[in-house]
């Protein structure tokens, strides 16, 4: 018998052996439930063809064509991704709104004998829950900002804090971007909705009675806009400032951006995006250093001429200034 689920959150998904998204690959790529696998009953081309026939041709032929394709694709999944699932396999199935696509898959899985559940409202039910958590409801977390000038190792420190048992949210990791002009990372950034889903899945697992370390960011990380409620919590949070010597900062940036330093065209494009108050002459000096292979001099000059002044203008007042893991932990205790 097919069961129905009317509400869903990341913690509740652990009750299922698999979360199966039967939407097309492009829909799945845009956003999906945490941990979901994509077993489409119609791929993008098939969905477009059936839709075109339904609108411009015969609704009957469209339904018949769709049934053929759906049956064929579900059979392929049973012989492929689902072939080794045991008799007690408990899947949650969803599509866009909990309609024909998810019920087609669920009906077959039910006939196999698996205890299958369909998410009522499909992906839209999940999205409403994410929006409520990140945009509508105040965030009930004790956020502490980890701030500091460019190159002091804030992201690295978040990793060390997590290893030390502290609660952290790595916004840059979730956004796949380092949060600076030079911050683009391989693979590109997720969609805004997928970032939201990833963030919601992290937040729901946090203990609200304990502090949560978050790297200080602007309201945007690359192309991603931080959701309303986490941005509000970050603006009101106490700040711990991480410090480091200039030589350490330059060395860290040089190491982290090693491949980028040789991509002169990319550097030129980034320099062109600097604020207007940075003169053309200054940009030219930085480009000349990069072209000459004087990487450390280029980094230090860019820090001193752009990043440090921008940091001063941000105007955050720290409750403590520290220079290592022990200092951060001590500041949290205080």
C-alpha positions as a Markdown table, in Angstrom:
| # | Residue | x | y | z |
|---|---|---|---|---|
| 1 | Unk | 0.0 | 0.0 | 0.0 |
| 2 | Unk | 1.4 | 3.4 | -1.0 |
| 3 | Unk | 1.9 | 5.7 | 2.0 |
| 4 | Unk | 1.6 | 9.5 | 1.8 |
| 5 | Unk | 3.9 | 12.1 | 3.4 |
| 6 | Unk | 2.4 | 15.6 | 3.8 |
| 7 | Unk | 5.4 | 17.4 | 5.4 |
| 8 | Unk | 9.1 | 16.9 | 5.1 |
| 9 | Unk | 12.4 | 18.2 | 6.7 |
| 10 | Unk | 16.0 | 17.0 | 6.3 |
| 11 | Unk | 15.9 | 15.1 | 9.6 |
| 12 | Unk | 12.8 | 13.2 | 8.5 |
| 13 | Unk | 14.4 | 12.0 | 5.3 |
| 14 | Unk | 16.6 | 9.7 | 7.4 |
| 15 | Unk | 13.6 | 7.4 | 7.9 |
| 16 | Unk | 13.8 | 6.3 | 4.2 |
| 17 | Unk | 16.4 | 4.0 | 2.5 |
| 18 | Unk | 16.4 | 6.3 | -0.6 |
| 19 | Unk | 14.8 | 9.5 | -1.7 |
| 20 | Unk | 13.9 | 9.2 | -5.4 |
| 21 | Unk | 13.4 | 12.3 | -7.5 |
| 22 | Unk | 11.6 | 11.2 | -10.7 |
| 23 | Unk | 11.7 | 14.6 | -12.4 |
| 24 | Unk | 13.9 | 15.3 | -15.4 |
| 25 | Unk | 17.6 | 15.8 | -15.0 |
| 26 | Unk | 17.4 | 19.6 | -15.6 |
| 27 | Unk | 14.8 | 19.9 | -12.8 |
| 28 | Unk | 16.9 | 17.8 | -10.5 |
| 29 | Unk | 20.0 | 19.9 | -11.2 |
| 30 | Unk | 18.2 | 23.1 | -10.3 |
| 31 | Unk | 17.3 | 21.8 | -6.9 |
| 32 | Unk | 16.4 | 18.6 | -5.1 |
| 33 | Unk | 15.8 | 17.2 | -1.6 |
| 34 | Unk | 19.1 | 16.5 | 0.3 |
| 35 | Unk | 20.5 | 13.1 | -0.6 |
| 36 | Unk | 18.0 | 12.4 | -3.4 |
| 37 | Unk | 18.9 | 10.3 | -6.4 |
| 38 | Unk | 17.6 | 11.2 | -9.8 |
| 39 | Unk | 15.6 | 8.3 | -11.5 |
| 40 | Unk | 13.6 | 10.3 | -14.1 |
| 41 | Unk | 10.5 | 8.7 | -15.5 |
| 42 | Unk | 10.9 | 11.1 | -18.4 |
| 43 | Unk | 14.1 | 12.8 | -19.4 |
| 44 | Unk | 14.2 | 16.4 | -20.6 |
| 45 | Unk | 13.8 | 15.6 | -24.3 |
| 46 | Unk | 11.0 | 13.1 | -23.7 |
| 47 | Unk | 9.2 | 15.5 | -21.4 |
| 48 | Unk | 9.4 | 18.2 | -24.0 |
| 49 | Unk | 8.2 | 15.9 | -26.8 |
| 50 | Unk | 5.2 | 14.7 | -24.8 |
| 51 | Unk | 4.3 | 18.2 | -23.7 |
| 52 | Unk | 4.5 | 19.5 | -27.3 |
| 53 | Unk | 2.2 | 16.7 | -28.5 |
| 54 | Unk | -0.2 | 17.4 | -25.6 |
| 55 | Unk | -0.5 | 21.1 | -26.4 |
| 56 | Unk | -0.2 | 21.2 | -30.2 |
| 57 | Unk | -1.4 | 17.7 | -31.2 |
| 58 | Unk | -3.5 | 15.0 | -29.6 |
| 59 | Unk | -3.9 | 14.7 | -25.9 |
| 60 | Unk | -4.7 | 11.0 | -26.3 |
| 61 | Unk | -1.5 | 10.4 | -28.3 |
| 62 | Unk | 0.5 | 12.4 | -25.8 |
| 63 | Unk | -0.8 | 10.3 | -22.9 |
| 64 | Unk | -0.1 | 7.1 | -24.8 |
| 65 | Unk | 3.4 | 8.2 | -25.8 |
| 66 | Unk | 4.1 | 9.3 | -22.2 |
| 67 | Unk | 2.9 | 6.0 | -20.8 |
| 68 | Unk | 5.2 | 4.1 | -23.1 |
| 69 | Unk | 8.2 | 6.2 | -22.2 |
| 70 | Unk | 7.4 | 6.1 | -18.4 |
| 71 | Unk | 7.0 | 2.3 | -18.4 |
| 72 | Unk | 10.2 | 1.9 | -20.4 |
| 73 | Unk | 12.2 | 4.2 | -18.1 |
| 74 | Unk | 10.9 | 2.7 | -14.9 |
| 75 | Unk | 11.8 | -0.8 | -16.2 |
| 76 | Unk | 15.3 | 0.5 | -16.8 |
| 77 | Unk | 15.6 | 1.8 | -13.3 |
| 78 | Unk | 14.4 | -1.5 | -11.9 |
| 79 | Unk | 17.1 | -3.3 | -13.9 |
| 80 | Unk | 19.7 | -0.7 | -13.1 |
| 81 | Unk | 19.8 | 1.5 | -10.0 |
| 82 | Unk | 17.2 | -0.5 | -8.1 |
| 83 | Unk | 18.3 | -3.9 | -9.1 |
| 84 | Unk | 20.0 | -4.8 | -5.8 |
| 85 | Unk | 17.5 | -3.4 | -3.4 |
| 86 | Unk | 16.2 | -5.9 | -0.8 |
| 87 | Unk | 12.6 | -6.7 | 0.0 |
| 88 | Unk | 12.4 | -4.3 | 2.9 |
| 89 | Unk | 13.6 | -1.3 | 0.8 |
| 90 | Unk | 11.7 | 1.8 | 1.9 |
| 91 | Unk | 11.8 | 4.6 | -0.7 |
| 92 | Unk | 10.3 | 8.1 | -0.7 |
| 93 | Unk | 9.3 | 9.2 | -4.2 |
| 94 | Unk | 8.5 | 12.7 | -5.4 |
| 95 | Unk | 8.1 | 14.8 | -8.5 |
| 96 | Unk | 7.3 | 18.4 | -9.1 |
| 97 | Unk | 3.9 | 18.6 | -7.4 |
| 98 | Unk | 3.2 | 15.0 | -6.3 |
| 99 | Unk | 1.3 | 14.2 | -9.5 |
| 100 | Unk | 1.4 | 11.6 | -12.3 |
| 101 | Unk | 5.2 | 11.1 | -12.5 |
| 102 | Unk | 5.7 | 10.2 | -8.8 |
| 103 | Unk | 2.5 | 8.1 | -8.7 |
| 104 | Unk | 3.6 | 6.1 | -11.8 |
| 105 | Unk | 6.9 | 5.2 | -10.1 |
| 106 | Unk | 5.2 | 4.5 | -6.8 |
| 107 | Unk | 2.6 | 2.2 | -8.3 |
| 108 | Unk | 5.3 | 0.0 | -9.8 |
| 109 | Unk | 7.4 | 0.0 | -6.7 |
| 110 | Unk | 4.4 | -0.9 | -4.6 |
| 111 | Unk | 3.6 | -3.8 | -7.0 |
| 112 | Unk | 7.1 | -5.1 | -6.5 |
| 113 | Unk | 6.3 | -5.2 | -2.8 |
| 114 | Unk | 8.4 | -2.4 | -1.5 |
| 115 | Unk | 6.8 | -0.1 | 1.2 |
| 116 | Unk | 6.8 | 3.1 | -0.8 |
| 117 | Unk | 5.9 | 6.6 | 0.3 |
| 118 | Unk | 4.9 | 9.5 | -2.0 |
| 119 | Unk | 5.6 | 13.1 | -1.0 |
| 120 | Unk | 2.3 | 15.0 | -1.3 |
| 121 | Unk | 2.9 | 18.2 | -3.2 |
| 122 | Unk | 6.2 | 16.9 | -4.4 |
| 123 | Unk | 9.3 | 19.2 | -4.6 |
| 124 | Unk | 7.0 | 22.2 | -3.9 |
| 125 | Unk | 6.3 | 20.9 | -0.4 |
| 126 | Unk | 10.0 | 20.8 | 0.3 |
| 127 | Unk | 10.6 | 24.2 | -1.2 |
| 128 | Unk | 7.9 | 25.8 | 1.0 |
| 129 | Unk | 9.5 | 24.3 | 4.1 |
| 130 | Unk | 12.9 | 25.7 | 3.1 |
| 131 | Unk | 11.5 | 29.1 | 2.4 |
| 132 | Unk | 9.7 | 29.1 | 5.8 |
| 133 | Unk | 12.9 | 28.2 | 7.6 |
| 134 | Unk | 15.4 | 30.5 | 5.8 |
| 135 | Unk | 13.2 | 33.5 | 4.8 |
| 136 | Unk | 10.1 | 33.7 | 7.0 |
| 137 | Unk | 11.0 | 32.4 | 10.5 |
| 138 | Unk | 13.7 | 34.0 | 12.7 |
| 139 | Unk | 16.7 | 31.8 | 13.0 |
| 140 | Unk | 16.9 | 30.3 | 16.5 |
| 141 | Unk | 20.6 | 29.9 | 16.5 |
| 142 | Unk | 23.5 | 31.4 | 18.5 |
| 143 | Unk | 25.5 | 32.7 | 15.5 |
| 144 | Unk | 29.1 | 33.9 | 16.1 |
| 145 | Unk | 30.9 | 35.5 | 13.2 |
| 146 | Unk | 34.5 | 34.6 | 12.4 |
| 147 | Unk | 35.9 | 37.7 | 10.8 |
| 148 | Unk | 39.3 | 38.9 | 9.7 |
| 149 | Unk | 41.3 | 40.4 | 6.8 |
| 150 | Unk | 41.8 | 38.6 | 3.5 |
| 151 | Unk | 44.2 | 35.7 | 3.8 |
| 152 | Unk | 44.1 | 35.2 | 7.6 |
| 153 | Unk | 42.6 | 31.7 | 7.0 |
| 154 | Unk | 39.0 | 32.0 | 8.1 |
| 155 | Unk | 37.7 | 29.1 | 6.0 |
| 156 | Unk | 40.7 | 26.9 | 7.2 |
| 157 | Unk | 39.8 | 27.9 | 10.8 |
| 158 | Unk | 36.2 | 26.8 | 10.3 |
| 159 | Unk | 37.5 | 23.3 | 9.3 |
| 160 | Unk | 39.7 | 23.2 | 12.4 |
| 161 | Unk | 36.9 | 24.3 | 14.6 |
| 162 | Unk | 34.6 | 21.6 | 13.2 |
| 163 | Unk | 37.3 | 19.0 | 13.9 |
| 164 | Unk | 37.5 | 20.3 | 17.5 |
| 165 | Unk | 33.8 | 19.5 | 17.9 |
| 166 | Unk | 32.4 | 23.0 | 17.3 |
| 167 | Unk | 29.3 | 23.7 | 15.3 |
| 168 | Unk | 30.1 | 25.6 | 12.0 |
| 169 | Unk | 28.3 | 26.6 | 8.9 |
| 170 | Unk | 30.6 | 26.9 | 5.9 |
| 171 | Unk | 28.6 | 29.2 | 3.6 |
| 172 | Unk | 31.4 | 29.4 | 1.0 |
| 173 | Unk | 31.6 | 25.6 | 0.8 |
| 174 | Unk | 27.8 | 25.4 | 0.3 |
| 175 | Unk | 28.0 | 28.1 | -2.3 |
| 176 | Unk | 31.2 | 26.6 | -4.0 |
| 177 | Unk | 32.8 | 30.1 | -4.0 |
| 178 | Unk | 35.5 | 31.7 | -1.9 |
| 179 | Unk | 33.5 | 34.9 | -1.5 |
| 180 | Unk | 35.9 | 37.3 | -3.2 |
| 181 | Unk | 36.5 | 38.7 | -6.6 |
| 182 | Unk | 39.0 | 35.8 | -7.3 |
| 183 | Unk | 36.7 | 33.3 | -5.5 |
| 184 | Unk | 35.3 | 31.3 | -8.5 |
| 185 | Unk | 35.8 | 27.5 | -8.0 |
| 186 | Unk | 35.7 | 24.5 | -10.4 |
| 187 | Unk | 32.3 | 23.3 | -11.1 |
| 188 | Unk | 30.6 | 26.6 | -10.7 |
| 189 | Unk | 28.0 | 27.7 | -8.2 |
| 190 | Unk | 24.8 | 25.9 | -7.4 |
| 191 | Unk | 21.4 | 27.6 | -8.2 |
| 192 | Unk | 20.0 | 29.8 | -5.4 |
| 193 | Unk | 17.4 | 27.2 | -4.6 |
| 194 | Unk | 20.0 | 24.4 | -4.4 |
| 195 | Unk | 22.1 | 26.5 | -2.1 |
| 196 | Unk | 19.0 | 27.1 | 0.1 |
| 197 | Unk | 18.3 | 23.4 | 0.3 |
| 198 | Unk | 21.9 | 22.6 | 1.3 |
| 199 | Unk | 21.9 | 25.3 | 3.9 |
| 200 | Unk | 18.5 | 24.2 | 5.3 |
| 201 | Unk | 19.8 | 20.6 | 5.6 |
| 202 | Unk | 22.8 | 21.9 | 7.6 |
| 203 | Unk | 20.9 | 24.2 | 9.9 |
| 204 | Unk | 18.2 | 21.7 | 10.9 |
| 205 | Unk | 20.9 | 19.5 | 12.4 |
| 206 | Unk | 22.4 | 22.2 | 14.6 |
| 207 | Unk | 21.9 | 22.4 | 18.4 |
| 208 | Unk | 20.3 | 25.7 | 19.1 |
| 209 | Unk | 21.7 | 25.8 | 22.6 |
| 210 | Unk | 25.3 | 25.9 | 21.4 |
| 211 | Unk | 27.1 | 28.6 | 19.4 |
| 212 | Unk | 27.5 | 28.2 | 15.7 |
| 213 | Unk | 30.6 | 29.7 | 13.9 |
| 214 | Unk | 29.9 | 31.3 | 10.6 |
| 215 | Unk | 32.5 | 33.2 | 8.5 |
| 216 | Unk | 31.7 | 36.8 | 8.1 |
| 217 | Unk | 30.5 | 37.5 | 4.6 |
| 218 | Unk | 28.7 | 40.2 | 2.6 |
| 219 | Unk | 25.1 | 39.5 | 1.7 |
| 220 | Unk | 26.3 | 37.7 | -1.4 |
| 221 | Unk | 28.7 | 34.9 | -2.0 |
| 222 | Unk | 29.5 | 35.0 | -5.6 |
| 223 | Unk | 26.1 | 34.9 | -7.3 |
| 224 | Unk | 24.4 | 33.5 | -4.3 |
| 225 | Unk | 22.3 | 35.8 | -2.0 |
| 226 | Unk | 22.3 | 34.8 | 1.6 |
| 227 | Unk | 18.7 | 34.1 | 2.8 |
| 228 | Unk | 17.0 | 36.8 | 4.8 |
| 229 | Unk | 17.0 | 35.1 | 8.2 |
| 230 | Unk | 20.6 | 33.9 | 8.3 |
| 231 | Unk | 21.7 | 37.4 | 7.1 |
| 232 | Unk | 19.7 | 39.0 | 9.8 |
| 233 | Unk | 21.3 | 36.7 | 12.4 |
| 234 | Unk | 24.8 | 37.3 | 11.1 |
| 235 | Unk | 24.3 | 41.1 | 11.3 |
| 236 | Unk | 23.3 | 40.8 | 15.0 |
| 237 | Unk | 26.0 | 38.3 | 15.9 |
| 238 | Unk | 29.1 | 38.9 | 18.0 |
| 239 | Unk | 32.3 | 39.0 | 16.1 |
| 240 | Unk | 35.6 | 37.2 | 16.7 |
| 241 | Unk | 38.4 | 38.7 | 14.6 |
| 242 | Unk | 41.1 | 36.3 | 13.4 |
| 243 | Unk | 44.5 | 37.9 | 12.8 |
| 244 | Unk | 47.8 | 36.9 | 11.0 |
| 245 | Unk | 51.0 | 38.5 | 9.8 |
| 246 | Unk | 51.1 | 39.9 | 6.3 |
| 247 | Unk | 53.7 | 37.3 | 5.2 |
| 248 | Unk | 51.4 | 34.5 | 6.4 |
| 249 | Unk | 48.4 | 36.0 | 4.6 |
| 250 | Unk | 50.3 | 36.4 | 1.3 |
| 251 | Unk | 51.7 | 32.8 | 1.5 |
| 252 | Unk | 48.2 | 31.4 | 2.2 |
| 253 | Unk | 46.6 | 33.2 | -0.7 |
| 254 | Unk | 49.5 | 32.3 | -3.0 |
| 255 | Unk | 48.9 | 28.6 | -2.0 |
| 256 | Unk | 45.1 | 28.6 | -2.2 |
| 257 | Unk | 45.1 | 30.5 | -5.6 |
| 258 | Unk | 48.1 | 28.8 | -7.1 |
| 259 | Unk | 46.6 | 27.9 | -10.4 |
| 260 | Unk | 44.8 | 31.2 | -10.8 |
| 261 | Unk | 47.9 | 33.2 | -10.5 |
| 262 | Unk | 49.1 | 32.0 | -13.9 |
| 263 | Unk | 45.8 | 32.8 | -15.7 |
| 264 | Unk | 46.5 | 36.4 | -16.8 |
| 265 | Unk | 43.2 | 36.7 | -18.8 |
| 266 | Unk | 41.2 | 35.8 | -15.7 |
| 267 | Unk | 43.1 | 38.3 | -13.6 |
| 268 | Unk | 42.5 | 41.0 | -16.2 |
| 269 | Unk | 38.8 | 40.3 | -16.1 |
| 270 | Unk | 38.7 | 40.4 | -12.3 |
| 271 | Unk | 40.7 | 43.7 | -12.1 |
| 272 | Unk | 38.2 | 45.2 | -14.5 |
| 273 | Unk | 35.4 | 44.4 | -12.0 |
| 274 | Unk | 37.1 | 46.3 | -9.1 |
| 275 | Unk | 35.2 | 49.3 | -7.7 |
| 276 | Unk | 35.5 | 52.6 | -9.7 |
| 277 | Unk | 37.6 | 54.3 | -7.0 |
| 278 | Unk | 40.5 | 52.0 | -7.9 |
| 279 | Unk | 42.4 | 54.0 | -10.6 |
| 280 | Unk | 43.2 | 52.7 | -14.0 |
| 281 | Unk | 46.9 | 53.3 | -13.2 |
| 282 | Unk | 46.7 | 51.1 | -10.1 |
| 283 | Unk | 45.0 | 48.3 | -12.0 |
| 284 | Unk | 47.8 | 48.5 | -14.5 |
| 285 | Unk | 50.4 | 48.2 | -11.8 |
| 286 | Unk | 48.7 | 45.1 | -10.4 |
| 287 | Unk | 48.4 | 43.5 | -13.9 |
| 288 | Unk | 52.1 | 44.2 | -14.6 |
| 289 | Unk | 53.1 | 42.5 | -11.4 |
| 290 | Unk | 51.0 | 39.4 | -12.3 |
| 291 | Unk | 52.3 | 39.3 | -15.9 |
| 292 | Unk | 55.9 | 39.5 | -14.6 |
| 293 | Unk | 55.2 | 36.5 | -12.4 |
| 294 | Unk | 55.8 | 38.5 | -9.2 |
| 295 | Unk | 52.9 | 36.7 | -7.5 |
| 296 | Unk | 53.7 | 37.6 | -3.9 |
| 297 | Unk | 54.2 | 41.3 | -4.7 |
| 298 | Unk | 50.9 | 41.3 | -6.7 |
| 299 | Unk | 49.0 | 39.7 | -3.8 |
| 300 | Unk | 50.4 | 42.0 | -1.1 |
| 301 | Unk | 49.8 | 45.1 | -3.2 |
| 302 | Unk | 46.2 | 44.0 | -3.9 |
| 303 | Unk | 45.7 | 43.3 | -0.2 |
| 304 | Unk | 47.1 | 46.7 | 0.8 |
| 305 | Unk | 45.4 | 48.7 | -1.9 |
| 306 | Unk | 42.0 | 47.0 | -2.1 |
| 307 | Unk | 41.1 | 44.3 | 0.4 |
| 308 | Unk | 42.4 | 45.9 | 3.7 |
| 309 | Unk | 40.7 | 49.3 | 3.0 |
| 310 | Unk | 37.5 | 47.4 | 2.2 |
| 311 | Unk | 37.7 | 45.5 | 5.4 |
| 312 | Unk | 38.2 | 48.7 | 7.4 |
| 313 | Unk | 35.1 | 50.1 | 5.7 |
| 314 | Unk | 33.0 | 47.1 | 6.7 |
| 315 | Unk | 33.0 | 48.6 | 10.3 |
| 316 | Unk | 32.5 | 45.4 | 12.3 |
| 317 | Unk | 33.6 | 45.8 | 16.0 |
| 318 | Unk | 35.0 | 42.5 | 17.3 |
| 319 | Unk | 34.6 | 41.2 | 20.8 |
| 320 | Unk | 38.1 | 39.7 | 20.6 |
| 321 | Unk | 41.1 | 39.6 | 18.3 |
| 322 | Unk | 42.9 | 36.3 | 18.2 |
| 323 | Unk | 45.6 | 34.5 | 16.2 |
| 324 | Unk | 44.9 | 30.8 | 16.3 |
| 325 | Unk | 42.5 | 28.0 | 17.2 |
| 326 | Unk | 43.1 | 28.2 | 20.9 |
| 327 | Unk | 42.4 | 32.0 | 20.8 |
| 328 | Unk | 39.1 | 31.4 | 19.0 |
| 329 | Unk | 38.0 | 28.7 | 21.5 |
| 330 | Unk | 39.0 | 31.0 | 24.4 |
| 331 | Unk | 37.0 | 33.9 | 22.9 |
| 332 | Unk | 34.0 | 31.6 | 22.6 |
| 333 | Unk | 34.2 | 30.6 | 26.2 |
| 334 | Unk | 34.4 | 34.2 | 27.3 |
